[in-house]
Amino acid sequence: VVKERIRMCGIAGLIYKGKEANVGSQMTSMLQALKHRGPDSTGYAVYSDGVADEFVMRVKVAEADDMASGRGIYAELENRISSIDAILVENGVTVKDKSKATEYALRYVINYDGDMGRLANHIEEVVGTEILSIGNGLELIKDLGDASDVAGAYGLNSFQGTHGIGHTRMATESDVDIRSAHPYWAFPYNDVSVVHNGQITNYWIMRRQMENCGHRFTSNCDSELLAVYTAHNLSKGINLEDSLRQSIEEIDGVFTYLVATKNQLGMAKDTMAAKPLVLYESEGLIAMASEEVAIRAILPEEIDTYDPYDEEVRVWKA
């Protein structure tokens, strides 16, 4: 049974054309306005232009609740972090920067020209460790609490970038933990992330197809399938718009989802269009969310919005 069958979560996204802006702060305002749709956890996938030949890796070495385990957990976390550092050295990775947002969430800036999947698998051999994202432009951050809590802990209110997507989660059938939070990154593909509101009814069939193609899943959440599916198509030379259109034909269920790559943001709605999305578009900015209140959190002036129709697919470039 696919977890989280009943979902009233909130999704949001925005993209600027030809410039960077304070995407972190704006995404926080949008997601905070959707708190009532999902108070348990909040997640961001935010994008900047990046630096050539550099990758940002976000790693979780424990769940937030583990911090209540007493002083012993801190020694274990240091062991895990030391193990990650050793793996990076062994694989010839140059670490240009390393920082902690919390005791259990790390950010590495690295130079590496080897097999990223192989490196990621080595790191996740450290028990309790999960790579949240690797990207040249992408940084994926998710944790328990509302957008204000997460943005404050991870310094997101000063993030300058071109675009981003986000998610507020209401836990139903799965645990309230970081592993179950969204967005999802397509392991181990650089810069592909997805947020989703809905239910995929042929999840296991599609998942087995992706696994037979060599893809790996880190959860049992149907939203992760959309990220892996998109990365699979892009790796085969299919462009993002065609991948989104193809997903409407091949993926069953009721869904609205946003997908981001290093320089694009796309959306798709299924044939029933049962899951809401409101969209605003101007010459320089596109913003969308499950409810108009999120768009008005960053654009309080009089604006025109519309609801995308069934089977609508749109793609914008930063």
C-alpha positions as CSV (number, residue, x, y, z in Angstrom):
1,V,0.0,0.0,0.0
2,V,1.4,3.4,-0.9
3,K,1.9,5.5,2.1
4,E,0.1,8.9,2.5
5,R,-3.0,7.9,0.5
6,I,-4.9,10.8,1.9
7,R,-3.1,14.1,1.3
8,M,-4.1,17.7,1.8
9,C,-0.5,18.9,1.6
10,G,0.4,22.3,0.1
11,I,2.8,22.8,-2.8
12,A,4.3,26.1,-4.1
13,G,6.8,27.2,-6.6
14,L,8.3,30.3,-8.2
15,I,10.8,31.1,-11.0
16,Y,12.4,34.4,-12.1
17,K,13.3,34.9,-15.7
18,G,16.8,36.2,-16.2
19,K,17.7,37.2,-12.7
20,E,18.2,36.1,-9.1
21,A,16.1,37.2,-6.2
22,N,15.6,36.4,-2.5
23,V,13.9,33.1,-3.4
24,G,14.4,31.7,0.1
25,S,12.4,34.4,1.8
26,Q,9.7,34.4,-0.7
27,M,9.3,30.6,-0.6
28,T,9.1,30.9,3.2
29,S,6.3,33.4,2.9
30,M,4.4,31.2,0.5
31,L,4.8,28.0,2.5
32,Q,3.9,29.7,5.8
33,A,0.7,30.8,4.1
34,L,0.0,27.1,3.4
35,K,0.8,25.9,6.9
36,H,-2.9,24.9,7.5
37,R,-2.5,22.4,4.7
38,G,0.5,20.7,6.3
39,P,1.8,21.6,9.8
40,D,4.1,18.6,10.3
41,S,7.1,19.3,8.1
42,T,8.2,21.8,5.5
43,G,10.6,21.3,2.6
44,Y,12.4,23.5,0.1
45,A,14.2,22.8,-3.2
46,V,15.9,26.1,-4.0
47,Y,18.2,26.8,-7.0
48,S,20.9,29.3,-7.8
49,D,23.2,29.6,-10.8
50,G,25.8,27.7,-9.0
51,V,29.6,27.7,-9.6
52,A,31.1,25.7,-12.4
53,D,32.5,22.3,-11.3
54,E,31.1,22.7,-7.8
55,F,28.4,20.6,-6.2
56,V,26.4,21.2,-3.0
57,M,25.6,18.1,-1.1
58,R,23.0,18.2,1.7
59,V,23.2,15.2,4.1
60,K,21.1,14.1,7.1
61,V,22.9,12.0,9.7
62,A,19.9,11.5,12.1
63,E,16.3,12.4,12.6
64,A,15.3,15.4,14.6
65,D,13.7,13.1,17.3
66,D,17.0,11.3,17.8
67,M,18.3,14.4,19.7
68,A,16.1,13.4,22.6
69,S,18.2,10.2,23.0
70,G,20.7,11.7,25.4
71,R,24.3,12.6,25.2
72,G,25.3,9.3,23.5
73,I,23.7,10.4,20.3
74,Y,26.1,13.3,19.8
75,A,29.1,10.9,19.9
76,E,27.4,8.7,17.4
77,L,26.7,11.7,15.1
78,E,30.4,12.7,15.2
79,N,31.3,9.2,14.2
80,R,29.0,9.3,11.3
81,I,30.3,12.7,10.2
82,S,33.9,11.5,10.5
83,S,33.0,8.5,8.4
84,I,31.5,10.7,5.7
85,D,34.6,12.8,5.7
86,A,36.8,9.7,5.3
87,I,34.7,8.5,2.4
88,L,35.1,11.8,0.6
89,V,38.9,11.7,1.0
90,E,39.0,8.1,-0.2
91,N,37.1,9.0,-3.4
92,G,39.3,12.0,-4.2
93,V,36.7,14.6,-3.4
94,T,37.8,18.1,-2.6
95,V,35.7,19.6,0.2
96,K,35.6,23.4,-0.3
97,D,33.2,24.1,2.5
98,K,31.4,22.2,5.2
99,S,28.8,23.5,7.7
100,K,26.1,22.3,10.0
101,A,22.6,23.8,9.9
102,T,21.6,21.6,12.9
103,E,23.5,18.8,14.7
104,Y,22.0,16.3,12.2
105,A,22.0,18.3,9.0
106,L,25.2,19.0,7.0
107,R,26.1,21.0,3.9
108,Y,29.2,20.2,1.9
109,V,30.5,22.1,-1.1
110,I,32.6,19.8,-3.1
111,N,34.6,19.3,-6.3
112,Y,34.2,15.9,-7.8
113,D,34.4,14.5,-11.4
114,G,33.8,10.9,-10.7
115,D,30.7,8.7,-10.6
116,M,28.2,10.6,-8.4
117,G,26.0,7.6,-7.9
118,R,28.9,5.5,-6.6
119,L,30.0,8.2,-4.3
120,A,26.4,8.7,-2.9
121,N,26.0,5.0,-2.3
122,H,29.3,4.9,-0.4
123,I,28.2,7.7,1.9
124,E,24.8,6.1,2.6
125,E,26.6,3.0,3.7
126,V,27.1,4.9,6.9
127,V,24.2,3.8,9.1
128,G,21.7,6.5,9.7
129,T,22.9,8.7,6.9
130,E,20.8,9.9,4.0
131,I,21.8,12.3,1.2
132,L,19.0,14.7,0.7
133,S,20.4,16.2,-2.5
134,I,23.4,16.8,-4.7
135,G,23.4,19.5,-7.3
136,N,25.3,22.3,-9.0
137,G,22.3,24.6,-8.5
138,L,20.0,22.7,-6.2
139,E,19.9,22.7,-2.4
140,L,17.2,20.6,-0.8
141,I,16.3,21.4,2.8
142,K,13.5,19.7,4.8
143,D,12.7,19.3,8.5
144,L,10.0,19.2,11.0
145,G,7.9,22.3,11.8
146,D,6.5,25.1,9.7
147,A,8.2,27.2,7.1
148,S,9.3,29.8,9.7
149,D,10.9,27.2,11.9
150,V,12.8,25.5,9.0
151,A,13.9,28.8,7.3
152,G,15.2,30.1,10.6
153,A,17.2,26.9,11.4
154,Y,18.7,26.7,7.9
155,G,19.2,30.3,7.1
156,L,16.9,30.2,4.1
157,N,15.6,33.8,4.4
158,S,18.8,35.1,2.8
159,F,19.0,32.5,-0.1
160,Q,19.5,34.3,-3.4
161,G,18.4,32.2,-6.4
162,T,16.5,31.9,-9.6
163,H,13.7,29.5,-8.6
164,G,12.4,27.1,-6.1
165,I,9.6,24.6,-5.1
166,G,8.3,23.8,-1.7
167,H,5.9,21.6,0.3
168,T,4.0,21.6,3.5
169,R,3.1,18.1,4.8
170,M,0.3,16.7,6.7
171,A,1.3,13.2,7.9
172,T,-1.4,10.7,7.5
173,E,-0.3,7.1,7.2
174,S,3.5,7.5,7.5
175,D,5.7,8.9,10.3
176,V,6.3,12.5,11.2
177,D,10.0,12.5,10.2
178,I,12.5,14.1,7.8
179,R,12.7,11.0,5.7
180,S,8.9,11.2,4.9
181,A,9.1,15.0,4.2
182,H,9.1,16.5,0.7
183,P,10.5,17.6,-1.8
184,Y,12.2,14.5,-3.2
185,W,15.4,14.5,-5.1
186,A,16.0,11.9,-7.9
187,F,18.9,9.9,-6.5
188,P,21.7,10.3,-7.8
189,Y,20.8,12.8,-10.5
190,N,22.0,16.4,-10.1
191,D,19.4,19.1,-9.7
192,V,16.1,17.2,-10.2
193,S,13.4,17.7,-7.5
194,V,9.7,17.3,-7.2
195,V,6.8,18.3,-5.0
196,H,3.4,16.6,-5.4
197,N,-0.1,16.7,-4.1
198,G,-2.2,13.7,-4.9
199,Q,-2.2,9.9,-5.2
200,I,-0.5,7.7,-7.7
201,T,-2.5,4.5,-8.0
202,N,0.0,2.5,-10.2
203,Y,2.9,3.5,-8.0
204,W,4.3,-0.1,-7.5
205,I,4.0,-1.0,-11.2
206,M,5.9,2.2,-12.2
207,R,8.4,1.8,-9.4
208,R,9.3,-1.7,-10.5
209,Q,9.8,-0.4,-14.0
210,M,12.2,2.3,-12.8
211,E,14.0,-0.2,-10.5
212,N,14.4,-2.6,-13.5
213,C,16.1,0.3,-15.3
214,G,18.6,0.6,-12.4
215,H,17.1,3.4,-10.4
216,R,17.1,3.4,-6.6
217,F,14.3,4.6,-4.2
218,T,14.9,5.9,-0.7
219,S,11.3,5.8,0.5
220,N,7.9,4.3,-0.2
221,C,6.3,7.6,-1.0
222,D,4.6,7.9,-4.4
223,S,6.0,11.5,-4.8
224,E,9.5,10.1,-5.1
225,L,8.4,8.2,-8.2
226,L,7.8,11.4,-10.0
227,A,11.3,12.6,-9.3
228,V,12.9,9.3,-10.5
229,Y,10.6,9.1,-13.5
230,T,11.5,12.7,-14.6
231,A,15.2,12.1,-14.1
232,H,15.0,8.8,-16.1
233,N,13.3,10.6,-19.0
234,L,15.8,13.5,-18.9
235,S,18.7,11.0,-18.9
236,K,17.2,9.5,-22.1
237,G,17.2,12.8,-23.9
238,I,13.5,13.6,-23.4
239,N,12.9,17.2,-22.7
240,L,11.0,18.3,-19.5
241,E,7.8,19.3,-21.3
242,D,7.6,16.0,-23.1
243,S,8.3,14.1,-19.9
244,L,5.5,16.0,-18.1
245,R,3.0,15.2,-21.0
246,Q,4.2,11.6,-21.0
247,S,3.6,11.3,-17.3
248,I,-0.1,12.1,-17.7
249,E,-0.4,9.2,-20.1
250,E,1.6,6.7,-18.1
251,I,0.9,7.6,-14.5
252,D,-2.5,6.8,-13.0
253,G,-4.2,8.7,-10.2
254,V,-5.1,12.2,-9.2
255,F,-2.1,14.5,-9.0
256,T,-0.7,17.9,-9.4
257,Y,3.0,18.2,-9.3
258,L,5.9,20.7,-9.8
259,V,9.3,19.6,-11.0
260,A,12.4,21.7,-11.0
261,T,15.8,21.2,-12.8
262,K,18.8,23.5,-12.7
263,N,17.3,26.1,-15.0
264,Q,13.6,25.1,-15.5
265,L,10.3,24.8,-13.5
266,G,7.4,22.7,-14.8
267,M,3.9,21.7,-13.7
268,A,1.4,19.1,-14.7
269,K,-2.1,18.2,-13.7
270,D,-3.8,14.8,-14.4
271,T,-6.9,14.2,-16.5
272,M,-9.3,14.8,-13.6
273,A,-7.6,18.0,-12.3
274,A,-8.9,17.2,-8.8
275,K,-5.9,18.6,-7.0
276,P,-5.8,22.4,-6.8
277,L,-3.2,24.8,-8.3
278,V,-3.4,28.5,-8.8
279,L,-0.9,30.2,-11.1
280,Y,0.3,33.8,-11.6
281,E,2.5,34.9,-14.5
282,S,4.1,38.2,-15.4
283,E,7.0,39.1,-17.7
284,G,9.6,38.4,-15.0
285,L,8.0,36.1,-12.4
286,I,5.9,33.0,-12.3
287,A,4.4,31.9,-9.0
288,M,2.1,29.0,-8.3
289,A,0.6,27.3,-5.2
290,S,-2.2,25.1,-3.9
291,E,-4.1,28.2,-2.8
292,E,-4.0,31.8,-4.0
293,V,-3.3,33.0,-0.4
294,A,0.3,31.8,-0.9
295,I,0.8,33.9,-4.0
296,R,-0.7,36.9,-2.3
297,A,1.8,36.4,0.5
298,I,4.5,37.7,-1.9
299,L,2.3,39.7,-4.2
300,P,-0.2,41.6,-2.1
301,E,-1.1,44.0,-4.8
302,E,-4.0,43.4,-7.2
303,I,-3.1,40.5,-9.5
304,D,-4.7,38.2,-11.9
305,T,-4.4,34.4,-11.3
306,Y,-5.9,31.4,-13.0
307,D,-6.4,27.7,-12.3
308,P,-4.7,25.4,-14.8
309,Y,-7.1,23.1,-16.6
310,D,-7.0,19.3,-16.7
311,E,-4.0,17.7,-18.4
312,E,-2.3,21.1,-18.5
313,V,1.5,21.1,-18.8
314,R,3.7,24.3,-18.5
315,V,7.4,24.8,-18.4
316,W,9.3,28.0,-17.7
317,K,13.0,28.7,-18.0
318,A,15.0,30.8,-15.5
